[in-house]
Amino acid sequence: MSLTRQLDSVCDAALALLYPMRCAACEAASVERRADAPACAACWEATRVSSGDEPMCWKCGARSFAAVAEEFREGVRCRRCDEWEFTAARAVGAYEGALRASVLSLKREPHVSSRLANLLFEARSRTPLDAATRVVPVPLHPERERERGFNQAAQLASAVASLARLPLDEWSVRRVKHTERHRAGMDARARRETVADAFQVARPRLVGGERVLLVDDVFTTGATVSACAHALKRAGALEVFVLTAARA
């Protein structure tokens, strides 16, 4: 074991003893490693994390029930995402267990665990997201960001940009429409109408000719990332890929 790992193990043991943290996913076990926070190792193991090899719609990443040979994967389409503006979307995994706990925790505290950061990096490193040249977080409206104190999507984007050694662009895209929060039960059309024309590219020179990796916390219906991708493509982005921590 390297000296760094030994020191990490000692620090983890000391923190677990002095400042025990209850797992935010199962609320029973303790978080033994800082890298796993806010969930325990067992909850991370139980959470469905994508390997990239699952049968899925090549465009939106929706799971497919039919196995497809590798050479035909790029042709798989669910058809529900045909009108969405992005090139392809992927998520680290399902919105459950440790990933759900991580997303909810991130809305309260601007911290991305190293485990989640590495999973985001792994997802970004697979085709087709590996073609991205610039990382852009989905912006919050300034009023909402003031209320929260930070943008959780920007925290995720910063983590993946650092590991992938890609430029992080938090300034080019602005949210100019203060939309209501998407409520449970809203259908896809209502969500699309809510975010229509919500985004504006303030610095088109920075995104023109780029293949943008658009980062957000959760992919639900795709309405928000599609609206943001529309603004980016209208400003000259060649392609827009979407990466989220989880998919609902």
C-alpha positions as CSV (number, residue, x, y, z in Angstrom):
1,M,0.0,0.0,0.0
2,S,1.3,3.5,-0.9
3,L,2.0,6.1,1.7
4,T,-0.8,8.2,0.4
5,R,-3.3,5.3,0.8
6,Q,-2.0,4.6,4.2
7,L,-2.5,8.2,5.3
8,D,-6.0,8.2,3.7
9,S,-6.9,5.1,5.7
10,V,-5.7,6.6,8.9
11,C,-7.6,9.8,8.3
12,D,-10.8,7.9,7.4
13,A,-10.5,5.8,10.6
14,A,-10.0,8.9,12.7
15,L,-12.9,10.8,11.2
16,A,-15.2,7.8,11.4
17,L,-14.3,7.6,15.1
18,L,-14.4,11.3,16.0
19,Y,-17.1,12.5,13.6
20,P,-19.3,9.5,12.6
21,M,-21.5,10.2,9.5
22,R,-24.7,8.3,9.0
23,C,-25.3,7.1,5.4
24,A,-27.7,9.4,3.7
25,A,-29.0,6.6,1.5
26,C,-29.9,3.8,4.0
27,E,-29.7,5.9,7.2
28,A,-28.4,2.8,9.0
29,A,-24.8,2.3,8.3
30,S,-21.9,4.7,8.8
31,V,-19.8,6.3,6.0
32,E,-16.3,4.9,6.6
33,R,-14.5,6.6,3.7
34,R,-14.6,10.3,2.9
35,A,-14.5,9.4,-0.8
36,D,-17.9,7.7,-0.5
37,A,-19.8,10.5,1.3
38,P,-22.7,10.9,1.7
39,A,-23.4,7.2,1.3
40,C,-21.8,4.0,2.7
41,A,-19.8,1.6,0.6
42,A,-22.7,-1.0,0.7
43,C,-25.2,1.5,-0.7
44,W,-22.8,2.4,-3.5
45,E,-22.4,-1.2,-4.4
46,A,-26.2,-1.6,-4.5
47,T,-26.8,1.4,-6.7
48,R,-27.2,0.7,-10.4
49,V,-24.3,2.4,-12.0
50,S,-23.9,2.3,-15.8
51,S,-21.0,0.4,-17.3
52,G,-21.7,1.8,-20.8
53,D,-22.3,-1.6,-22.2
54,E,-26.0,-1.8,-21.3
55,P,-28.5,-1.9,-24.2
56,M,-29.8,1.7,-24.5
57,C,-31.0,4.4,-26.9
58,W,-27.8,5.7,-28.4
59,K,-29.2,9.3,-28.3
60,C,-30.9,9.7,-24.9
61,G,-29.4,6.8,-23.0
62,A,-32.8,5.3,-22.1
63,R,-32.4,1.6,-21.2
64,S,-33.5,-0.9,-23.9
65,F,-34.8,-4.3,-23.0
66,A,-33.4,-6.0,-26.1
67,A,-29.7,-6.9,-26.3
68,V,-27.9,-5.4,-29.3
69,A,-24.6,-6.4,-30.9
70,E,-21.9,-3.8,-30.4
71,E,-21.7,-3.0,-34.1
72,F,-25.4,-2.0,-34.1
73,R,-25.6,0.0,-30.9
74,E,-25.3,3.4,-32.6
75,G,-28.5,2.6,-34.6
76,V,-30.6,2.0,-31.5
77,R,-33.3,4.7,-31.0
78,C,-36.2,4.9,-28.6
79,R,-37.9,7.5,-30.9
80,R,-39.2,9.4,-27.9
81,C,-36.1,11.7,-28.0
82,D,-36.1,12.4,-31.8
83,E,-37.0,16.1,-31.3
84,W,-34.5,16.8,-28.5
85,E,-31.7,19.1,-29.4
86,F,-28.7,17.4,-27.9
87,T,-26.5,14.8,-29.7
88,A,-26.4,12.2,-27.0
89,A,-27.0,11.9,-23.2
90,R,-25.6,9.6,-20.6
91,A,-25.9,9.3,-16.8
92,V,-23.7,7.8,-14.2
93,G,-26.6,5.6,-13.1
94,A,-30.1,5.4,-11.8
95,Y,-31.6,8.0,-9.5
96,E,-31.6,5.7,-6.5
97,G,-29.5,4.7,-3.5
98,A,-26.1,6.4,-3.3
99,L,-26.6,8.5,-6.4
100,R,-29.9,9.9,-5.2
101,A,-28.3,10.7,-1.8
102,S,-25.4,12.4,-3.5
103,V,-27.7,14.5,-5.7
104,L,-29.9,15.6,-2.7
105,S,-26.8,16.3,-0.6
106,L,-25.3,18.4,-3.4
107,K,-28.4,20.7,-3.4
108,R,-27.5,21.6,0.2
109,E,-23.7,21.5,0.3
110,P,-21.3,22.3,-2.6
111,H,-19.2,19.1,-2.4
112,V,-18.7,16.3,-4.9
113,S,-17.2,13.2,-3.5
114,S,-14.2,11.7,-5.2
115,R,-16.2,8.5,-5.9
116,L,-18.9,10.5,-7.8
117,A,-16.3,12.6,-9.6
118,N,-14.5,9.5,-10.8
119,L,-17.8,7.9,-12.0
120,L,-18.6,11.1,-13.9
121,F,-15.1,11.0,-15.5
122,E,-15.6,7.4,-16.5
123,A,-18.9,8.2,-18.1
124,R,-17.4,11.1,-20.0
125,S,-14.5,9.0,-21.2
126,R,-16.8,6.6,-23.1
127,T,-18.1,7.1,-26.7
128,P,-19.7,9.3,-27.7
129,L,-19.1,11.8,-24.9
130,D,-15.4,11.4,-25.2
131,A,-15.6,13.7,-28.3
132,A,-16.5,16.7,-26.1
133,T,-14.0,19.7,-26.1
134,R,-15.6,22.0,-23.5
135,V,-17.6,21.6,-20.3
136,V,-20.6,23.7,-19.6
137,P,-22.9,23.4,-16.5
138,V,-26.7,23.9,-16.9
139,P,-27.0,27.4,-15.3
140,L,-29.5,28.3,-12.6
141,H,-31.4,31.6,-12.8
142,P,-29.4,34.2,-10.8
143,E,-32.2,34.6,-8.3
144,R,-32.3,30.9,-7.5
145,E,-28.5,30.7,-7.4
146,R,-28.5,33.5,-4.8
147,E,-31.0,31.6,-2.8
148,R,-28.9,28.4,-2.8
149,G,-25.5,30.0,-2.7
150,F,-24.1,27.9,-5.6
151,N,-25.1,26.0,-8.7
152,Q,-24.9,22.2,-8.1
153,A,-24.5,21.5,-11.8
154,A,-21.4,23.8,-11.8
155,Q,-19.9,21.7,-9.0
156,L,-20.3,18.5,-11.0
157,A,-19.0,20.2,-14.2
158,S,-16.0,21.4,-12.3
159,A,-15.2,17.9,-11.0
160,V,-15.4,16.3,-14.5
161,A,-13.6,19.1,-16.3
162,S,-10.7,18.9,-13.8
163,L,-10.3,15.1,-14.2
164,A,-10.8,15.2,-18.0
165,R,-8.5,18.3,-18.4
166,L,-11.1,20.1,-20.4
167,P,-11.9,23.8,-20.2
168,L,-14.7,24.7,-17.8
169,D,-17.1,27.4,-19.1
170,E,-19.5,28.7,-16.5
171,W,-20.1,32.1,-18.2
172,S,-21.2,31.5,-21.8
173,V,-24.7,30.2,-21.0
174,R,-27.2,32.2,-18.9
175,R,-30.6,31.3,-17.6
176,V,-32.7,34.3,-18.5
177,K,-36.2,32.9,-17.6
178,H,-37.0,32.2,-13.9
179,T,-39.1,29.1,-14.4
180,E,-41.1,27.3,-11.8
181,R,-39.7,24.1,-10.5
182,H,-40.8,21.0,-12.3
183,R,-43.5,19.4,-10.3
184,A,-44.1,15.7,-10.0
185,G,-46.8,14.7,-12.4
186,M,-45.9,17.3,-15.1
187,D,-45.9,15.7,-18.5
188,A,-43.2,16.1,-21.1
189,R,-45.0,18.8,-23.0
190,A,-45.6,20.9,-19.8
191,R,-41.9,20.6,-18.9
192,R,-40.8,21.7,-22.5
193,E,-43.1,24.7,-22.3
194,T,-41.8,25.6,-18.9
195,V,-38.2,25.9,-20.1
196,A,-38.8,27.2,-23.7
197,D,-36.4,30.1,-24.4
198,A,-35.1,29.9,-20.8
199,F,-31.5,29.9,-21.9
200,Q,-29.3,32.4,-23.7
201,V,-25.7,32.2,-24.8
202,A,-23.9,35.4,-23.8
203,R,-20.5,34.5,-25.3
204,P,-21.1,32.7,-28.6
205,R,-17.5,33.1,-29.6
206,L,-16.5,30.7,-26.8
207,V,-18.9,27.9,-27.8
208,G,-18.8,28.3,-31.6
209,G,-17.2,25.3,-33.3
210,E,-17.0,23.4,-29.9
211,R,-18.4,20.0,-28.9
212,V,-20.0,20.9,-25.6
213,L,-20.4,18.6,-22.7
214,L,-23.5,19.9,-20.9
215,V,-23.6,18.8,-17.2
216,D,-26.5,18.6,-14.8
217,D,-27.5,16.7,-11.7
218,V,-30.5,14.7,-12.9
219,F,-32.0,13.7,-16.3
220,T,-35.7,13.5,-16.0
221,T,-37.7,14.2,-19.2
222,G,-34.8,15.8,-21.0
223,A,-36.7,19.1,-21.4
224,T,-34.1,21.3,-19.6
225,V,-31.0,20.0,-21.2
226,S,-32.7,20.0,-24.6
227,A,-33.6,23.7,-24.2
228,C,-30.1,24.5,-23.2
229,A,-28.7,22.5,-26.1
230,H,-30.9,24.4,-28.4
231,A,-29.4,27.7,-27.3
232,L,-25.8,26.3,-27.6
233,K,-26.4,25.0,-31.1
234,R,-28.0,28.2,-32.2
235,A,-24.9,30.0,-31.0
236,G,-22.7,27.7,-33.2
237,A,-21.8,24.7,-31.1
238,L,-21.2,21.7,-33.4
239,E,-22.6,19.1,-31.0
240,V,-24.0,19.0,-27.5
241,F,-23.5,16.0,-25.3
242,V,-25.3,15.7,-21.9
243,L,-23.8,14.1,-18.8
244,T,-25.8,13.8,-15.5
245,A,-25.1,12.2,-12.2
246,A,-28.3,10.3,-12.3
247,R,-31.3,9.4,-14.5
248,A,-34.8,9.4,-13.1
